[in-house]
Amino acid sequence: MTARVVIVGNGMAGARLAAELHAREGDRKVTVLGAEPHRAYNRIMLSTLLTGRIAEPDVELTEAAGHGIDMRTGVPVTAVDRSAREVRTGDGERISYDHLVLATGARAVVPPLPGLDPTDLPQRVVPFRTLDDCRRILAVADGARSAIVLGGGLLGLEAARGLATRGLATTVVHHTGHLMERQLDPAAGAVLAGTLARLGVTIQLAVPATGVVADDTGVRLDLADGRSLHADLLVLSCGVRPDTALAQAAGLTVRRGVVVDDRLRTSDRSVSALGDCAEHDGALTGLVAPAWAQARVLADVLTGIDPLARYRPRPVVTRLKAAGIDLAAMGDAAGGGPGEELTFADPARGTYARLRIHDERLIGAILLGDNPAVGTVIQLFDRGHPVPADRRALLLGRALGGAVAAPSASPALMPDAAVVCQCNTVTKGALVRCWRSGARTVDAVVAGTRAGTGCGGCRDAVGGIVDWLSEAESVEVTR
C-alpha cells in the first residue's frame, strides 16, 4: 500500500524533507502544504536580497517534483484531526495521512509597544522574516532616505547593513548594552558596533523602545531615555517564536516548541515535527543546518532506510552575512568557566578574536574581521580536535613557526573529513568525489552536493577547492 506522508509547511525544513523523501526509494505519496503563496525559498538569503545584489529567483530552492510529490502553495492548514488522521485546509478540503510532519516554522515577534498591533501593522512598520516582508521593506525603501531597525541581533544587523548599502541612513536600536549578546561578549560587540559605524550604520545601545507612531509620512520611535527617532521605515527584528498553534490545538505536547524525541516524533507517533517549530531535548534550532540534519534523519526513519536513526545536534557556528563584515561565533565563547581564555582586539581595524580552550579542545570562539585562520578554527571546533601548542596562530590568524593555519591555506592540506559547508554538512571529501564524478564547475559541484545552498558563506571555499582540483588535473595532464 502506498504510504501517505503530509508535510505542513513549505519552508526550508519542509521543502528539504520532501526532497530527502523523494531521493529515497519506496512507494509513497508526499503532499506538501505551504501557507505562503511562493515556491520554497532560502530565508537566510533575504538579507542579501535587501542589498540588491541578488534577485528573487536567486533565493528560490530546488523543490522535489515528479511522481509521488504533490506540492501545493497558498494552502494554509487550519486543523489536524488525529483520530481520523486528516488535516483540514483553509478551503475546507480534508487530506488523509499515514504520517504527518509539522514544519510550521516560526513567526516574527512584534514587541508589545503602544502603537503596534500585530494584526494590523502600519505600512511603514515591517517585520523581517518572510519573502513578503522583504518585498514590503523594499517597496518602502525605494522612496525612503532613512530607516530604523529595532533589534541588534544577527538578523537585525544583516537587515541594517542591507538598507545602508541601498543608501538609507540607518540606525539600529538595541535594548541591551552590546550587539548580538547571545553570540558575542561585550568587547566583541563594541568592535562590531565600530565596524558598522564605519559602514554607515548608527548604533543606539542599552535603550529600550517605549512606543511607535506611524502614518503615511513616516515613523517615530520613542525611547526610554526620552528621545524620539524619526525615519521613513521601521524594521522589526525582535526575535521569532515557534509557530505551535496547530500542534497545540491538536493536543500535542508543546513547551516552547513542539516536543520531539531523537527520531523527531511528537507525543503522537504518527506525527513528527522538525525545524524552527520543534523542540528537541529542551532546545530550539532557529538555524538551517540543524533543520536540514533533522530532515535527513526523519527521511531515513519514515522510509525505513534506517528506522533507528537518531538526530544528534552538532556544534553550531554562527556567521554574519553582511558586506564588509566577517564574523564567526561558535560554542560558549562569551561565557566563563574553567580552561584558557585568549583574546586579541584591534578596534581601529575592526578585528577581534577570543578563544576558549578546555582540555586542549576549543569550546568557543569569536572571530571578527580578517582572520585567515577562521577555517582552521571552525574545523577544530566542529571535529573536537586538539588545538596546537602555539595558540597565537589561531588567535592572530597567521602561522607562527608552522604551527597552524596550513589546513585553510591550501585545500591539499585539508583532511577529507573537514566540513566545508556547515549548513549541509558537506565535507571536502564529498566535494572531491563530486568533482571526480564529472562536476567540473562550481555550479555543478554545488548542484551535486548542496554545498553553498544554505547561508552561502562557504561559496568561496567551494570555489577554491574546485580551482585547486582543476589545477591539479592540469598538472597531472602536462606530466
C-alpha positions as CSV (number, residue, x, y, z in Angstrom):
1,M,0.0,0.0,0.0
2,T,1.3,3.5,-0.8
3,A,2.3,5.4,2.3
4,R,0.8,8.9,2.6
5,V,3.0,11.5,4.1
6,V,1.7,15.0,4.6
7,I,4.1,17.8,5.3
8,V,2.6,21.0,6.7
9,G,4.9,23.8,5.8
10,N,6.9,24.5,2.6
11,G,9.7,26.5,4.2
12,M,13.4,25.4,4.3
13,A,12.7,22.4,6.6
14,G,9.6,21.1,4.9
15,A,10.9,21.5,1.4
16,R,14.2,19.8,2.4
17,L,12.3,16.9,3.9
18,A,10.2,16.5,0.7
19,A,13.4,16.4,-1.3
20,E,15.0,13.9,1.0
21,L,11.9,11.6,0.8
22,H,11.9,11.9,-3.0
23,A,15.5,10.9,-3.2
24,R,14.9,7.6,-1.4
25,E,13.4,4.5,-3.0
26,G,9.9,3.4,-2.0
27,D,6.2,3.6,-2.7
28,R,4.8,6.7,-1.1
29,K,2.8,9.9,-1.8
30,V,4.2,13.1,-0.3
31,T,1.9,16.1,-0.1
32,V,3.4,19.4,0.9
33,L,1.1,22.1,2.0
34,G,2.6,25.6,2.2
35,A,0.6,28.6,3.5
36,E,2.8,31.1,1.7
37,P,1.9,31.6,-2.0
38,H,5.5,31.2,-3.1
39,R,7.7,28.4,-4.1
40,A,10.1,27.3,-1.3
41,Y,12.9,29.9,-0.8
42,N,16.1,30.3,1.2
43,R,15.0,32.5,4.1
44,I,18.6,33.3,5.2
45,M,19.4,34.9,1.8
46,L,16.7,37.5,2.2
47,S,19.2,39.9,3.8
48,T,21.2,39.6,0.6
49,L,18.1,40.3,-1.4
50,L,17.7,43.6,0.6
51,T,21.1,44.8,-0.7
52,G,20.0,44.4,-4.3
53,R,22.9,42.0,-5.1
54,I,20.6,39.2,-6.0
55,A,17.0,39.0,-7.3
56,E,14.1,36.9,-6.1
57,P,14.8,33.9,-8.4
58,D,18.2,33.6,-6.7
59,V,16.6,32.8,-3.3
60,E,14.3,30.0,-4.6
61,L,15.1,26.5,-3.5
62,T,15.1,23.5,-5.8
63,E,11.9,21.7,-4.9
64,A,11.1,18.0,-5.1
65,A,9.0,17.3,-8.1
66,G,7.7,14.3,-10.1
67,H,6.0,11.1,-9.3
68,G,4.7,10.8,-5.8
69,I,5.1,14.5,-5.0
70,D,2.1,16.9,-4.6
71,M,3.4,20.4,-3.9
72,R,0.8,23.0,-3.0
73,T,1.4,26.6,-2.3
74,G,-1.0,29.1,-0.8
75,V,-2.8,26.3,1.1
76,P,-2.9,27.0,4.9
77,V,-3.8,24.1,7.2
78,T,-6.4,25.1,9.8
79,A,-6.8,21.9,11.8
80,V,-5.4,18.4,12.5
81,D,-7.8,15.6,13.3
82,R,-5.5,13.0,14.8
83,S,-8.3,10.4,15.4
84,A,-9.2,10.4,11.7
85,R,-5.6,11.1,10.6
86,E,-6.7,14.1,8.5
87,V,-5.7,17.7,8.1
88,R,-8.2,20.4,7.1
89,T,-7.2,23.2,4.8
90,G,-8.5,26.7,4.6
91,D,-10.9,25.9,1.8
92,G,-12.4,23.0,3.7
93,E,-10.6,20.2,2.0
94,R,-9.7,17.1,4.1
95,I,-6.4,15.3,3.3
96,S,-5.7,11.9,4.9
97,Y,-2.3,10.9,6.1
98,D,-0.5,7.8,7.4
99,H,2.2,10.1,8.8
100,L,2.0,13.8,9.4
101,V,5.0,16.1,9.6
102,L,4.7,19.6,11.1
103,A,7.2,22.0,9.6
104,T,5.3,25.2,10.5
105,G,8.4,27.2,11.3
106,A,8.4,30.4,13.5
107,R,6.8,33.8,13.3
108,A,8.4,37.2,13.9
109,V,7.8,38.7,17.3
110,V,6.1,42.0,17.3
111,P,7.0,43.7,20.5
112,P,4.1,44.8,22.8
113,L,4.6,48.6,22.3
114,P,2.0,51.3,22.2
115,G,1.2,51.9,18.5
116,L,1.9,48.4,17.3
117,D,-1.0,46.0,16.6
118,P,0.5,42.6,15.4
119,T,-2.6,42.0,13.3
120,D,-2.6,45.5,11.6
121,L,0.9,47.0,11.4
122,P,1.3,50.4,9.7
123,Q,2.6,50.4,6.1
124,R,6.0,51.8,7.2
125,V,6.5,49.3,10.0
126,V,7.6,45.8,8.8
127,P,8.9,42.7,10.5
128,F,11.8,41.0,8.7
129,R,11.0,37.3,8.4
130,T,9.3,36.3,5.1
131,L,9.7,37.0,1.4
132,D,6.5,39.1,1.6
133,D,8.1,41.1,4.5
134,C,11.2,41.6,2.3
135,R,9.0,42.9,-0.6
136,R,7.3,45.3,1.7
137,I,10.6,46.6,3.1
138,L,11.9,47.1,-0.4
139,A,8.8,48.9,-1.5
140,V,9.0,51.4,1.3
141,A,12.8,51.7,1.0
142,D,12.6,52.5,-2.7
143,G,11.4,56.0,-1.9
144,A,13.0,56.4,1.6
145,R,16.0,58.2,2.9
146,S,16.2,56.8,6.4
147,A,15.4,53.6,8.3
148,I,15.4,52.3,11.9
149,V,16.0,48.7,12.7
150,L,14.6,47.6,16.1
151,G,16.8,44.8,17.3
152,G,20.6,44.3,17.2
153,G,20.7,40.5,16.8
154,L,22.0,38.6,13.8
155,L,19.1,39.2,11.5
156,G,18.6,42.8,12.5
157,L,22.2,43.7,11.7
158,E,22.0,41.9,8.3
159,A,18.9,44.0,7.5
160,A,20.6,47.2,8.7
161,R,23.6,46.6,6.5
162,G,21.4,45.8,3.6
163,L,19.5,49.0,3.9
164,A,22.6,51.0,4.4
165,T,24.0,49.5,1.2
166,R,21.0,50.9,-0.6
167,G,21.9,54.4,0.6
168,L,19.5,54.8,3.5
169,A,20.7,56.5,6.7
170,T,20.2,53.5,9.0
171,T,20.0,53.3,12.8
172,V,19.9,50.1,14.9
173,V,18.2,50.4,18.3
174,H,19.1,47.6,20.7
175,H,17.8,47.2,24.3
176,T,20.9,45.6,25.8
177,G,24.4,47.0,26.2
178,H,26.1,45.3,23.2
179,L,25.1,43.8,19.9
180,M,24.4,40.1,19.3
181,E,24.6,39.4,23.1
182,R,23.7,35.7,22.5
183,Q,26.8,35.1,20.5
184,L,29.3,37.9,21.4
185,D,30.9,39.2,24.6
186,P,30.8,43.0,25.3
187,A,34.2,43.6,23.8
188,A,33.4,41.9,20.5
189,G,30.0,43.7,20.4
190,A,31.9,47.0,20.8
191,V,34.3,46.2,17.9
192,L,31.3,45.2,15.7
193,A,29.5,48.4,16.5
194,G,32.5,50.4,15.4
195,T,32.7,48.4,12.2
196,L,29.1,49.0,11.5
197,A,29.5,52.8,12.2
198,R,32.3,53.0,9.6
199,L,29.9,51.3,7.1
200,G,27.2,53.9,7.7
201,V,25.1,52.2,10.4
202,T,24.4,54.2,13.6
203,I,24.1,52.1,16.8
204,Q,21.9,53.0,19.8
205,L,22.6,50.6,22.7
206,A,21.0,50.0,26.1
207,V,17.9,51.9,25.3
208,P,14.5,50.1,25.1
209,A,11.8,51.4,22.8
210,T,8.6,52.6,24.5
211,G,6.2,53.4,21.7
212,V,5.7,53.8,17.9
213,V,3.8,56.5,16.0
214,A,3.5,55.9,12.3
215,D,1.5,57.4,9.4
216,D,1.8,57.8,5.7
217,T,4.6,60.3,6.1
218,G,7.0,58.5,8.4
219,V,7.7,56.7,11.7
220,R,8.6,57.9,15.1
221,L,10.2,55.5,17.6
222,D,10.1,56.7,21.2
223,L,12.9,55.6,23.6
224,A,13.1,55.0,27.3
225,D,15.6,57.9,27.8
226,G,13.1,60.4,26.5
227,R,14.4,60.8,23.0
228,S,12.5,60.1,19.8
229,L,14.0,58.9,16.5
230,H,12.3,59.7,13.2
231,A,12.6,57.7,9.9
232,D,10.8,56.7,6.8
233,L,10.9,53.0,7.6
234,L,10.9,50.9,10.8
235,V,12.1,47.3,10.5
236,L,11.2,45.0,13.4
237,S,13.8,42.3,14.2
238,C,12.9,41.3,17.7
239,G,13.3,37.6,17.5
240,V,11.0,34.8,16.5
241,R,8.6,32.5,18.2
242,P,7.9,28.8,17.1
243,D,4.5,28.5,15.4
244,T,2.9,25.9,17.5
245,A,-0.8,26.9,17.2
246,L,-1.7,23.9,15.0
247,A,0.1,21.4,17.3
248,Q,-1.5,22.9,20.5
249,A,-5.0,22.8,19.0
250,A,-4.4,19.1,18.1
251,G,-3.4,18.2,21.7
252,L,0.3,17.5,21.0
253,T,2.8,18.2,23.8
254,V,4.1,21.7,23.4
255,R,6.5,23.7,25.6
256,R,8.4,26.4,23.8
257,G,8.2,24.3,20.7
258,V,6.5,21.1,19.6
259,V,8.3,18.5,21.7
260,V,10.1,15.8,19.7
261,D,12.3,12.8,20.6
262,D,15.6,11.7,18.8
263,R,13.6,10.4,15.9
264,L,11.7,13.7,15.6
265,R,8.4,12.0,16.8
266,T,5.9,14.1,18.8
267,S,3.7,12.7,21.6
268,D,1.7,11.1,18.8
269,R,3.8,8.5,17.0
270,S,2.0,9.3,13.7
271,V,3.1,12.9,13.9
272,S,6.6,14.3,13.6
273,A,7.9,17.9,13.7
274,L,11.2,19.5,12.6
275,G,12.8,22.8,12.0
276,D,12.0,26.0,13.9
277,C,8.7,24.8,15.3
278,A,10.3,21.7,17.0
279,E,11.9,21.5,20.5
280,H,14.4,18.7,20.9
281,D,16.0,17.9,24.2
282,G,14.7,21.2,25.6
283,A,16.3,23.3,22.8
284,L,15.0,25.1,19.7
285,T,17.1,25.2,16.5
286,G,16.5,28.5,14.7
287,L,19.2,27.8,12.2
288,V,19.2,26.0,8.8
289,A,21.9,23.4,9.5
290,P,20.1,21.6,12.3
291,A,16.8,21.7,10.4
292,W,18.4,20.1,7.4
293,A,20.1,17.5,9.6
294,Q,16.7,16.7,11.1
295,A,15.2,16.3,7.6
296,R,17.9,13.7,6.7
297,V,17.2,11.7,9.9
298,L,13.4,11.9,9.6
299,A,13.6,10.8,5.9
300,D,15.6,7.7,6.9
301,V,13.1,6.9,9.7
302,L,10.0,7.3,7.6
303,T,11.3,5.4,4.6
304,G,12.6,2.6,6.7
305,I,16.2,3.0,5.3
306,D,17.3,3.4,9.0
307,P,14.3,3.1,11.4
308,L,16.7,3.6,14.3
309,A,18.3,6.8,13.0
310,R,18.7,9.4,15.7
311,Y,19.1,13.2,15.5
312,R,22.2,14.3,17.3
313,P,22.7,18.1,17.3
314,R,26.1,19.2,16.0
315,P,28.1,22.2,17.3
316,V,26.6,25.4,15.8
317,V,28.7,28.0,14.0
318,T,27.0,31.4,13.5
319,R,28.1,33.6,10.6
320,L,27.1,37.2,10.0
321,K,26.5,37.6,6.3
322,A,26.9,41.3,5.5
323,A,29.2,43.2,3.1
324,G,32.3,44.5,4.8
325,I,31.9,42.3,7.9
326,D,33.4,38.9,8.5
327,L,32.1,37.3,11.8
328,A,32.1,33.8,13.1
329,A,31.0,32.8,16.6
330,M,30.8,29.3,17.9
331,G,30.2,27.4,21.2
332,D,30.3,29.1,24.6
333,A,32.6,31.9,23.6
334,A,31.1,34.6,25.7
335,G,30.8,32.7,28.9
336,G,33.3,31.9,31.7
337,G,34.4,28.8,33.5
338,P,37.5,26.5,33.6
339,G,40.1,26.5,30.9
340,E,42.1,29.0,28.9
341,E,40.9,32.3,27.5
342,L,42.8,34.2,24.9
343,T,41.8,37.5,23.4
344,F,43.1,40.0,20.9
345,A,41.4,43.3,19.8
346,D,42.3,45.9,17.3
347,P,39.2,48.1,17.2
348,A,40.7,50.6,14.7
349,R,40.9,47.8,12.1
350,G,37.7,46.1,13.2
351,T,39.5,43.0,14.4
352,Y,38.7,40.9,17.5
353,A,39.4,37.3,18.4
354,R,38.5,35.3,21.5
355,L,39.2,31.6,22.1
356,R,38.1,29.4,24.9
357,I,40.0,26.2,25.4
358,H,39.3,23.4,27.8
359,D,41.2,20.0,28.0
360,E,43.1,21.1,24.8
361,R,39.8,21.4,22.9
362,L,38.2,24.5,21.5
363,I,34.9,25.0,23.3
364,G,34.1,28.5,22.0
365,A,35.4,31.2,19.7
366,I,34.7,34.6,18.3
367,L,36.5,35.8,15.2
368,L,35.6,39.2,13.9
369,G,37.4,40.9,11.0
370,D,40.0,39.5,8.6
371,N,41.5,36.3,10.2
372,P,43.0,33.7,7.8
373,A,42.7,31.0,10.5
374,V,38.9,31.1,10.6
375,G,38.6,28.0,8.6
376,T,41.0,26.1,10.8
377,V,39.2,27.3,13.9
378,I,35.9,26.1,12.6
379,Q,37.4,22.7,11.8
380,L,38.9,22.3,15.2
381,F,35.7,23.3,16.9
382,D,33.5,21.1,14.7
383,R,35.6,18.0,14.9
384,G,36.8,18.4,18.5
385,H,40.5,18.0,17.6
386,P,43.3,19.2,19.9
387,V,44.4,22.8,19.4
388,P,48.1,23.5,18.5
389,A,50.6,24.2,21.2
390,D,51.1,27.7,19.9
391,R,47.7,29.3,20.4
392,R,48.8,32.6,18.9
393,A,48.5,31.2,15.4
394,L,44.7,30.7,15.9
395,L,44.2,34.0,17.7
396,L,46.1,36.2,15.3
397,G,45.3,34.4,12.2
398,R,48.8,33.7,10.9
399,A,51.1,30.7,11.0
400,L,53.8,31.0,13.7
401,G,56.6,28.6,13.4
402,G,54.4,26.4,11.1
403,A,52.0,25.7,14.0
404,V,48.7,26.1,12.2
405,A,46.7,27.8,9.5
406,A,48.0,25.4,6.9
407,P,44.7,23.5,6.6
408,S,42.9,26.6,5.4
409,A,45.9,27.8,3.3
410,S,45.7,25.0,0.7
411,P,42.9,22.5,0.0
412,A,45.6,19.9,-0.5
413,L,46.3,20.0,3.2
414,M,42.7,19.8,4.3
415,P,41.6,16.4,5.6
416,D,38.8,14.8,3.6
417,A,36.6,14.8,6.7
418,A,36.9,18.6,7.1
419,V,33.4,20.2,6.9
420,V,33.3,22.9,4.3
421,C,29.6,23.6,4.2
422,Q,28.3,23.8,7.8
423,C,24.6,24.2,6.7
424,N,24.6,20.9,4.7
425,T,27.5,19.1,6.5
426,V,29.4,18.8,3.2
427,T,33.0,17.7,3.6
428,K,36.0,18.3,1.4
429,G,35.9,14.6,0.5
430,A,32.4,14.9,-0.8
431,L,33.3,17.9,-2.9
432,V,36.3,16.0,-4.3
433,R,34.2,12.9,-5.1
434,C,31.6,15.0,-6.8
435,W,34.3,16.7,-9.0
436,R,35.8,13.4,-9.9
437,S,32.4,12.1,-11.0
438,G,32.2,14.8,-13.6
439,A,31.1,18.0,-11.9
440,R,33.8,20.4,-13.2
441,T,32.4,23.8,-12.3
442,V,31.4,25.5,-9.1
443,D,27.7,25.4,-10.1
444,A,27.9,21.8,-10.9
445,V,29.6,20.9,-7.6
446,V,27.0,23.0,-5.7
447,A,24.2,21.2,-7.5
448,G,25.7,17.8,-6.8
449,T,26.5,18.3,-3.1
450,R,24.2,21.2,-2.0
451,A,27.3,23.0,-0.6
452,G,26.7,26.7,-0.6
453,T,22.9,26.5,-0.8
454,G,22.4,27.4,2.8
455,C,23.8,30.7,4.1
456,G,26.2,30.9,1.1
457,G,29.1,31.7,3.4
458,C,31.2,28.7,2.1
459,R,30.8,29.5,-1.6
460,D,34.3,31.0,-1.9
461,A,35.8,27.9,-0.1
462,V,33.9,25.6,-2.6
463,G,35.3,27.7,-5.5
464,G,38.8,27.4,-4.1
465,I,38.6,23.6,-3.9
466,V,37.2,23.4,-7.4
467,D,40.1,25.7,-8.7
468,W,42.6,23.5,-6.8
469,L,41.2,20.3,-8.3
470,S,41.3,21.9,-11.8
471,E,44.9,22.9,-11.4
472,A,45.9,19.5,-10.0
473,E,44.3,17.8,-13.1
474,S,46.2,20.3,-15.4
475,V,49.5,19.4,-13.7
476,E,48.8,15.7,-14.0
477,V,47.9,16.0,-17.7
478,T,51.1,18.1,-18.6
479,R,53.3,15.4,-17.0
